[in-house]
């Protein structure tokens, strides 16, 4: 089987998370992704290059890496030549950065009229905050996620760079749509993606609630307005937990049967959802008396078999070594790394295709493919290549 994106060349100016995750998906699907880097300002994830290339290794699988100083005129021209032989350009710098580098879309479309360019910055290329730099660690707060994460009696929670893992999904779909448009029309286009707007999409239910009811959602911990019990319950073993969610009366009856119908389940206070919500603190304690004597896996299996939603709170060890579903689907891919041998990298594709395959390879060292790209693709002679290295153009 062919790979989905064979024959597509992508020039990758991305760094940190959102951009590399976007181009990683294209690379794993068969695109030739050439990551343009500079030793003066390397990808920030290169700082964690230990542990078999760390985060960089996780988010840049299968790419080629070149080092090029585009602040030098000859470096800029080499970059344009490479783009003229490519299909897609992806970047996620702050708004306007590519224009200042001399590589904005209006310049690139003169170099390659049918080029597809995707910019995925924090808040888009237009508007009063377009030039604000930053990362998902701050955008999660701006987009409203931190406001709803955590406990009611505490301040807003923190979920790291969550938005950096949401925006790539939108980016990938946009690139695929643009490639299909190009296939049909022969025309390229510019994709101005805002990570801010991409992420707010995932809060649509809360926005609708405010629009329709004037209600501002606040922190609820593990609670739900529509379910009880609804929590993570301590189980047998050290720091082992299982979540249980009971929404309907039928699920409540099934839940009671699983735990052996103890006398307290017939208490009138727990007969209805309203009653269970009113007495939720006591209910959680009673549920814990049952779960704490059983393994999390046993709790999950017995509940699921009875039609009650439940799931183990998995650790990293669980995900990699014990999750039978992930093992069966080949979710975590093992790649060979020259510095540390075999390493189970981040997840492969999040879907399987019947007529296309995926192939994940290790991430590149900085500048590892300079000769392959500059000599092989651009046709530079050995002498020209050596001169560019000495002059700091290939750097």
C-alpha positions in Angstrom: 0.0 0.0 0.0 1.1 3.5 -0.7 1.3 6.1 2.1 -1.5 8.7 2.1 0.7 11.7 1.3 3.5 10.3 -0.8 4.7 12.8 -3.3 3.9 15.9 -1.2 6.8 18.0 0.0 6.3 20.3 3.0 8.7 23.0 4.2 8.4 23.2 7.9 9.3 26.4 9.8 7.5 25.3 12.9 8.7 24.9 16.5 7.5 24.1 20.0 4.2 22.0 19.8 1.3 23.1 17.6 3.4 23.4 14.4 5.6 20.3 14.8 2.5 18.2 15.7 0.8 19.4 12.5 3.7 18.5 10.3 4.4 15.3 12.2 1.0 14.0 11.1 1.9 14.8 7.5 5.3 13.2 7.8 3.9 10.0 9.3 1.4 9.8 6.4 4.2 9.9 3.9 4.9 13.5 3.1 8.5 14.6 2.7 8.7 17.2 5.5 11.9 19.4 5.5 12.3 21.1 8.8 14.2 24.4 8.4 16.1 25.3 11.5 18.9 27.7 12.7 21.6 26.9 15.2 21.2 30.5 16.4 17.5 29.9 17.3 16.8 26.2 17.5 13.4 24.6 18.2 12.9 25.1 21.9 12.2 21.4 22.2 15.7 20.6 21.3 16.6 21.6 24.9 15.1 18.3 26.0 17.2 16.4 23.5 18.1 13.8 26.2 16.0 10.7 26.7 16.5 9.7 23.1 15.6 13.2 21.9 12.9 13.9 24.4 9.9 16.0 23.4 11.5 16.9 20.1 11.8 13.3 19.2 8.2 12.7 20.0 6.8 15.6 17.9 9.1 15.5 14.8 9.1 11.9 13.6 10.2 11.2 10.1 11.2 14.7 9.1 14.4 15.9 7.4 16.3 18.7 9.1 18.4 21.4 7.4 20.1 24.4 9.0 19.8 27.6 7.0 20.5 31.2 8.0 17.7 33.1 6.1 18.9 36.4 7.5 21.7 36.2 4.9 20.6 37.1 1.3 22.0 33.8 -0.1 20.2 31.8 2.6 16.9 33.5 1.8 17.3 32.8 -1.9 18.1 29.1 -1.2 15.0 28.9 1.0 12.9 30.3 -1.8 14.4 27.9 -4.3 13.4 25.0 -2.0 9.9 26.4 -1.6 9.6 26.6 -5.4 10.0 22.8 -5.5 7.5 22.2 -2.7 3.7 22.0 -2.2 3.1 23.2 1.4 4.7 25.7 3.8 3.8 25.5 7.5 4.8 28.0 10.2 3.6 28.9 13.7 5.6 32.0 14.6 3.9 35.1 16.1 1.8 37.0 13.6 3.8 38.8 10.9 7.1 37.0 11.6 7.3 35.4 8.2 6.7 38.7 6.5 9.5 40.3 8.4 11.8 37.4 7.4 11.0 38.0 3.7 9.0 34.8 3.4 5.4 36.0 3.7 2.7 34.5 1.5 2.7 37.3 -1.1 6.4 36.7 -1.6 6.0 32.9 -1.7 3.2 32.9 -4.2 5.5 34.8 -6.7 8.1 32.1 -6.1 5.5 29.2 -6.5 2.0 30.4 -7.6 0.2 27.3 -6.4 1.9 27.1 -3.0 -0.2 26.3 0.0 0.9 28.2 3.1 -0.4 27.6 6.6 0.2 30.0 9.4 -0.9 28.8 12.9 0.0 31.5 15.4 -1.7 32.2 18.7 -4.4 34.5 17.5 -4.2 34.7 13.8 -2.5 37.2 11.4 -5.0 40.0 11.8 -6.6 41.9 14.7 -5.3 43.9 17.7 -3.5 40.9 19.3 -2.2 39.2 16.2 1.4 39.9 17.0 1.2 38.6 20.6 3.8 35.8 21.0 3.2 32.9 23.3 2.4 29.2 23.7 -0.4 26.9 24.8 0.6 27.2 28.4 -0.8 30.7 28.4 -3.5 30.2 25.7 -5.3 27.6 27.8 -6.1 30.4 30.2 -7.0 33.0 27.6 -9.3 30.5 25.9 -11.2 29.8 29.1 -10.1 26.2 29.9 -8.4 27.1 33.2 -11.6 28.7 34.5 -13.5 25.4 34.4 -10.6 23.1 35.5 -10.2 22.4 39.3 -12.2 22.4 42.5 -15.0 24.9 43.4 -13.2 26.1 46.5 -9.9 26.8 44.8 -8.5 29.0 42.1 -8.4 28.1 38.4 -6.6 24.9 37.5 -3.7 24.5 35.1 -3.7 22.0 32.3 -0.4 22.9 30.6 -0.3 23.4 26.8 -3.6 21.8 26.1 -4.5 24.0 23.2 -1.3 23.0 21.5 -2.8 19.6 21.1 -6.1 20.8 19.8 -5.1 23.3 17.1 -3.1 20.7 15.0 -6.3 18.8 14.3 -7.8 21.8 12.6 -4.5 22.5 10.8 -4.3 19.1 9.3 -7.8 19.2 8.0 -7.2 22.6 6.5 -4.0 21.4 4.7 -5.8 18.4 3.3 -8.7 20.5 2.1 -6.3 22.9 0.5 -4.5 20.1 -1.3 -7.8 18.8 -2.6 -8.8 22.2 -3.8 -5.4 22.5 -5.5 -6.0 19.1 -7.1 -9.3 20.3 -8.6 -8.3 23.8 -9.5 -4.5 24.0 -9.8 -4.6 26.9 -7.3 -2.9 27.3 -3.9 -4.1 29.4 -1.0 -3.1 30.9 2.3 -4.5 29.4 5.5 -4.6 31.8 8.4 -5.3 29.6 11.4 -5.8 31.0 14.9 -5.0 28.6 17.7 -7.2 30.7 20.0 -10.3 30.3 17.8 -9.5 26.6 17.1 -9.5 25.9 20.8 -12.6 27.9 21.8 -14.5 25.6 19.4 -14.1 22.8 22.1 -16.0 25.0 24.6 -19.0 25.4 22.4 -21.4 23.8 24.9 -20.4 26.3 27.6 -20.7 29.2 25.1 -24.2 28.0 24.1 -25.1 27.7 27.8 -24.2 31.3 28.3 -25.9 32.5 25.1 -29.1 30.7 25.9 -29.2 30.8 29.7 -26.9 33.6 30.7 -25.0 31.1 32.9 -21.2 31.2 33.3 -19.8 27.8 34.0 -17.4 27.5 36.9 -15.2 24.8 38.4 -17.0 21.6 39.5 -14.2 19.2 40.3 -15.2 15.8 39.2 -18.9 16.4 39.5 -21.6 16.5 36.8 -25.0 18.2 36.9 -26.6 15.2 35.3 -24.9 12.2 37.1 -24.3 10.7 40.5 -22.2 8.9 41.4 -19.8 10.7 39.2 -16.2 10.7 40.5 -12.8 9.0 40.5 -12.9 6.4 43.3 -10.0 5.0 45.2 -9.3 1.3 44.6 -7.1 -1.4 45.9 -3.4 -0.7 45.6 -1.1 2.3 45.8 -2.7 5.4 44.2 -5.1 3.3 42.1 -8.4 4.8 40.9 -11.4 4.1 38.7 -14.0 6.6 37.5 -17.7 5.7 37.6 -20.5 7.8 36.0 -24.2 6.9 36.6 -26.6 9.1 34.5 -29.9 7.2 34.3 -32.1 5.2 36.7 -31.3 2.1 34.7 -27.6 2.6 35.2 -28.3 3.2 38.9 -30.1 -0.1 39.2 -27.3 -1.9 37.3 -24.7 -0.2 39.5 -26.5 -1.4 42.7 -26.6 -5.0 41.3 -22.8 -4.9 40.6 -22.0 -3.9 44.2 -24.4 -6.5 45.6 -27.4 -4.3 46.5 -26.3 -3.3 50.0 -28.9 -1.9 52.3 -27.9 1.7 51.8 -28.7 1.5 48.0 -32.4 1.2 49.0 -32.3 4.4 51.1 -35.0 6.8 49.8 -32.4 9.6 49.6 -30.7 7.8 46.7 -33.8 6.7 44.8 -33.7 9.7 42.3 -30.9 11.6 40.6 -32.0 14.7 42.5 -31.7 12.9 45.8 -28.3 11.4 44.9 -27.1 14.9 43.9 -28.3 16.4 47.2 -26.5 13.7 49.2 -23.5 13.3 46.9 -20.8 13.6 49.5 -22.1 10.7 51.5 -22.8 8.7 48.4 -19.2 9.1 47.3 -18.0 7.8 50.6 -20.3 4.7 50.4 -19.1 4.0 46.8 -15.5 4.2 48.0 -16.1 1.5 50.7 -16.8 -0.9 47.8 -14.2 0.2 45.3 -11.4 0.4 47.8 -11.5 -3.4 48.3 -11.2 -4.2 44.6 -8.6 -3.5 41.9 -9.4 -0.6 39.5 -9.4 -3.1 36.6 -12.0 -5.2 38.4 -14.2 -2.2 39.1 -14.1 -1.1 35.5 -14.8 -4.5 34.0 -17.7 -5.3 36.3 -19.3 -1.9 35.8 -18.8 -2.0 32.0 -20.2 -5.5 31.8 -23.4 -4.2 33.5 -23.7 -1.2 31.2 -22.4 1.4 33.7 -19.7 3.8 32.3 -16.4 3.3 34.1 -12.7 3.6 33.4 -9.4 3.0 35.1 -7.4 6.1 35.8 -4.4 4.9 33.9 -0.8 5.8 34.6 2.0 6.1 32.0 3.0 2.5 32.8 -0.6 1.3 32.3 -0.8 3.1 28.9 2.5 1.7 27.6 2.6 -1.8 29.2 -0.8 -2.9 30.3 -3.5 -1.4 28.0 -4.7 -4.3 25.8 -6.5 -2.0 23.4 -3.5 0.1 22.7 -1.4 -3.0 22.3 -3.8 -4.5 19.8 -4.0 -1.3 17.7 -0.3 -0.7 17.8 -0.8 2.8 19.3 2.7 3.3 20.6 5.3 2.8 17.9 8.8 1.6 18.6 11.6 3.3 16.6 15.3 2.8 16.6 17.5 5.7 17.7 21.2 5.9 17.2 21.9 7.3 20.6 19.7 5.1 22.7 18.6 2.1 20.8 14.9 1.3 20.6 12.4 3.8 22.0 8.6 3.7 22.2 7.7 7.1 20.8 4.5 9.0 21.0 1.3 7.7 19.4 1.1 6.9 15.8 -1.9 7.8 13.6 -5.1 8.2 15.6 -7.0 6.3 12.9 -6.4 3.3 10.5 -7.0 3.5 6.8 -7.8 0.4 4.8 -6.0 1.6 1.6 -3.0 3.6 3.0 -0.3 2.8 5.5 1.7 4.9 8.0 5.3 4.7 8.7 6.9 6.4 11.7 10.6 7.0 11.7 12.8 8.7 14.3 13.2 12.5 14.5 16.3 14.1 12.9 19.4 15.6 14.5 19.8 19.3 13.7 21.1 19.7 10.2 21.3 15.9 9.7 20.0 16.2 6.1 21.8 19.3 4.9 23.8 17.5 2.1 20.8 15.4 1.1 18.7 18.5 0.6 21.1 21.1 -0.6 23.0 18.8 -3.0 20.4 16.2 -3.8 17.3 18.4 -4.2 18.8 21.9 -5.0 21.7 20.5 -6.9 24.5 22.4 -5.2 28.0 21.3 -6.1 30.4 20.1 -3.3 32.4 23.4 -3.6 29.3 25.6 -3.4 28.0 23.6 -0.4 31.3 23.8 1.4 31.5 27.6 0.8 28.0 28.1 2.2 28.9 26.2 5.3 32.1 28.3 5.8 30.2 31.5 5.3 27.5 30.6 7.8 24.7 30.4 5.3 24.1 26.7 5.9 24.2 27.1 9.7 
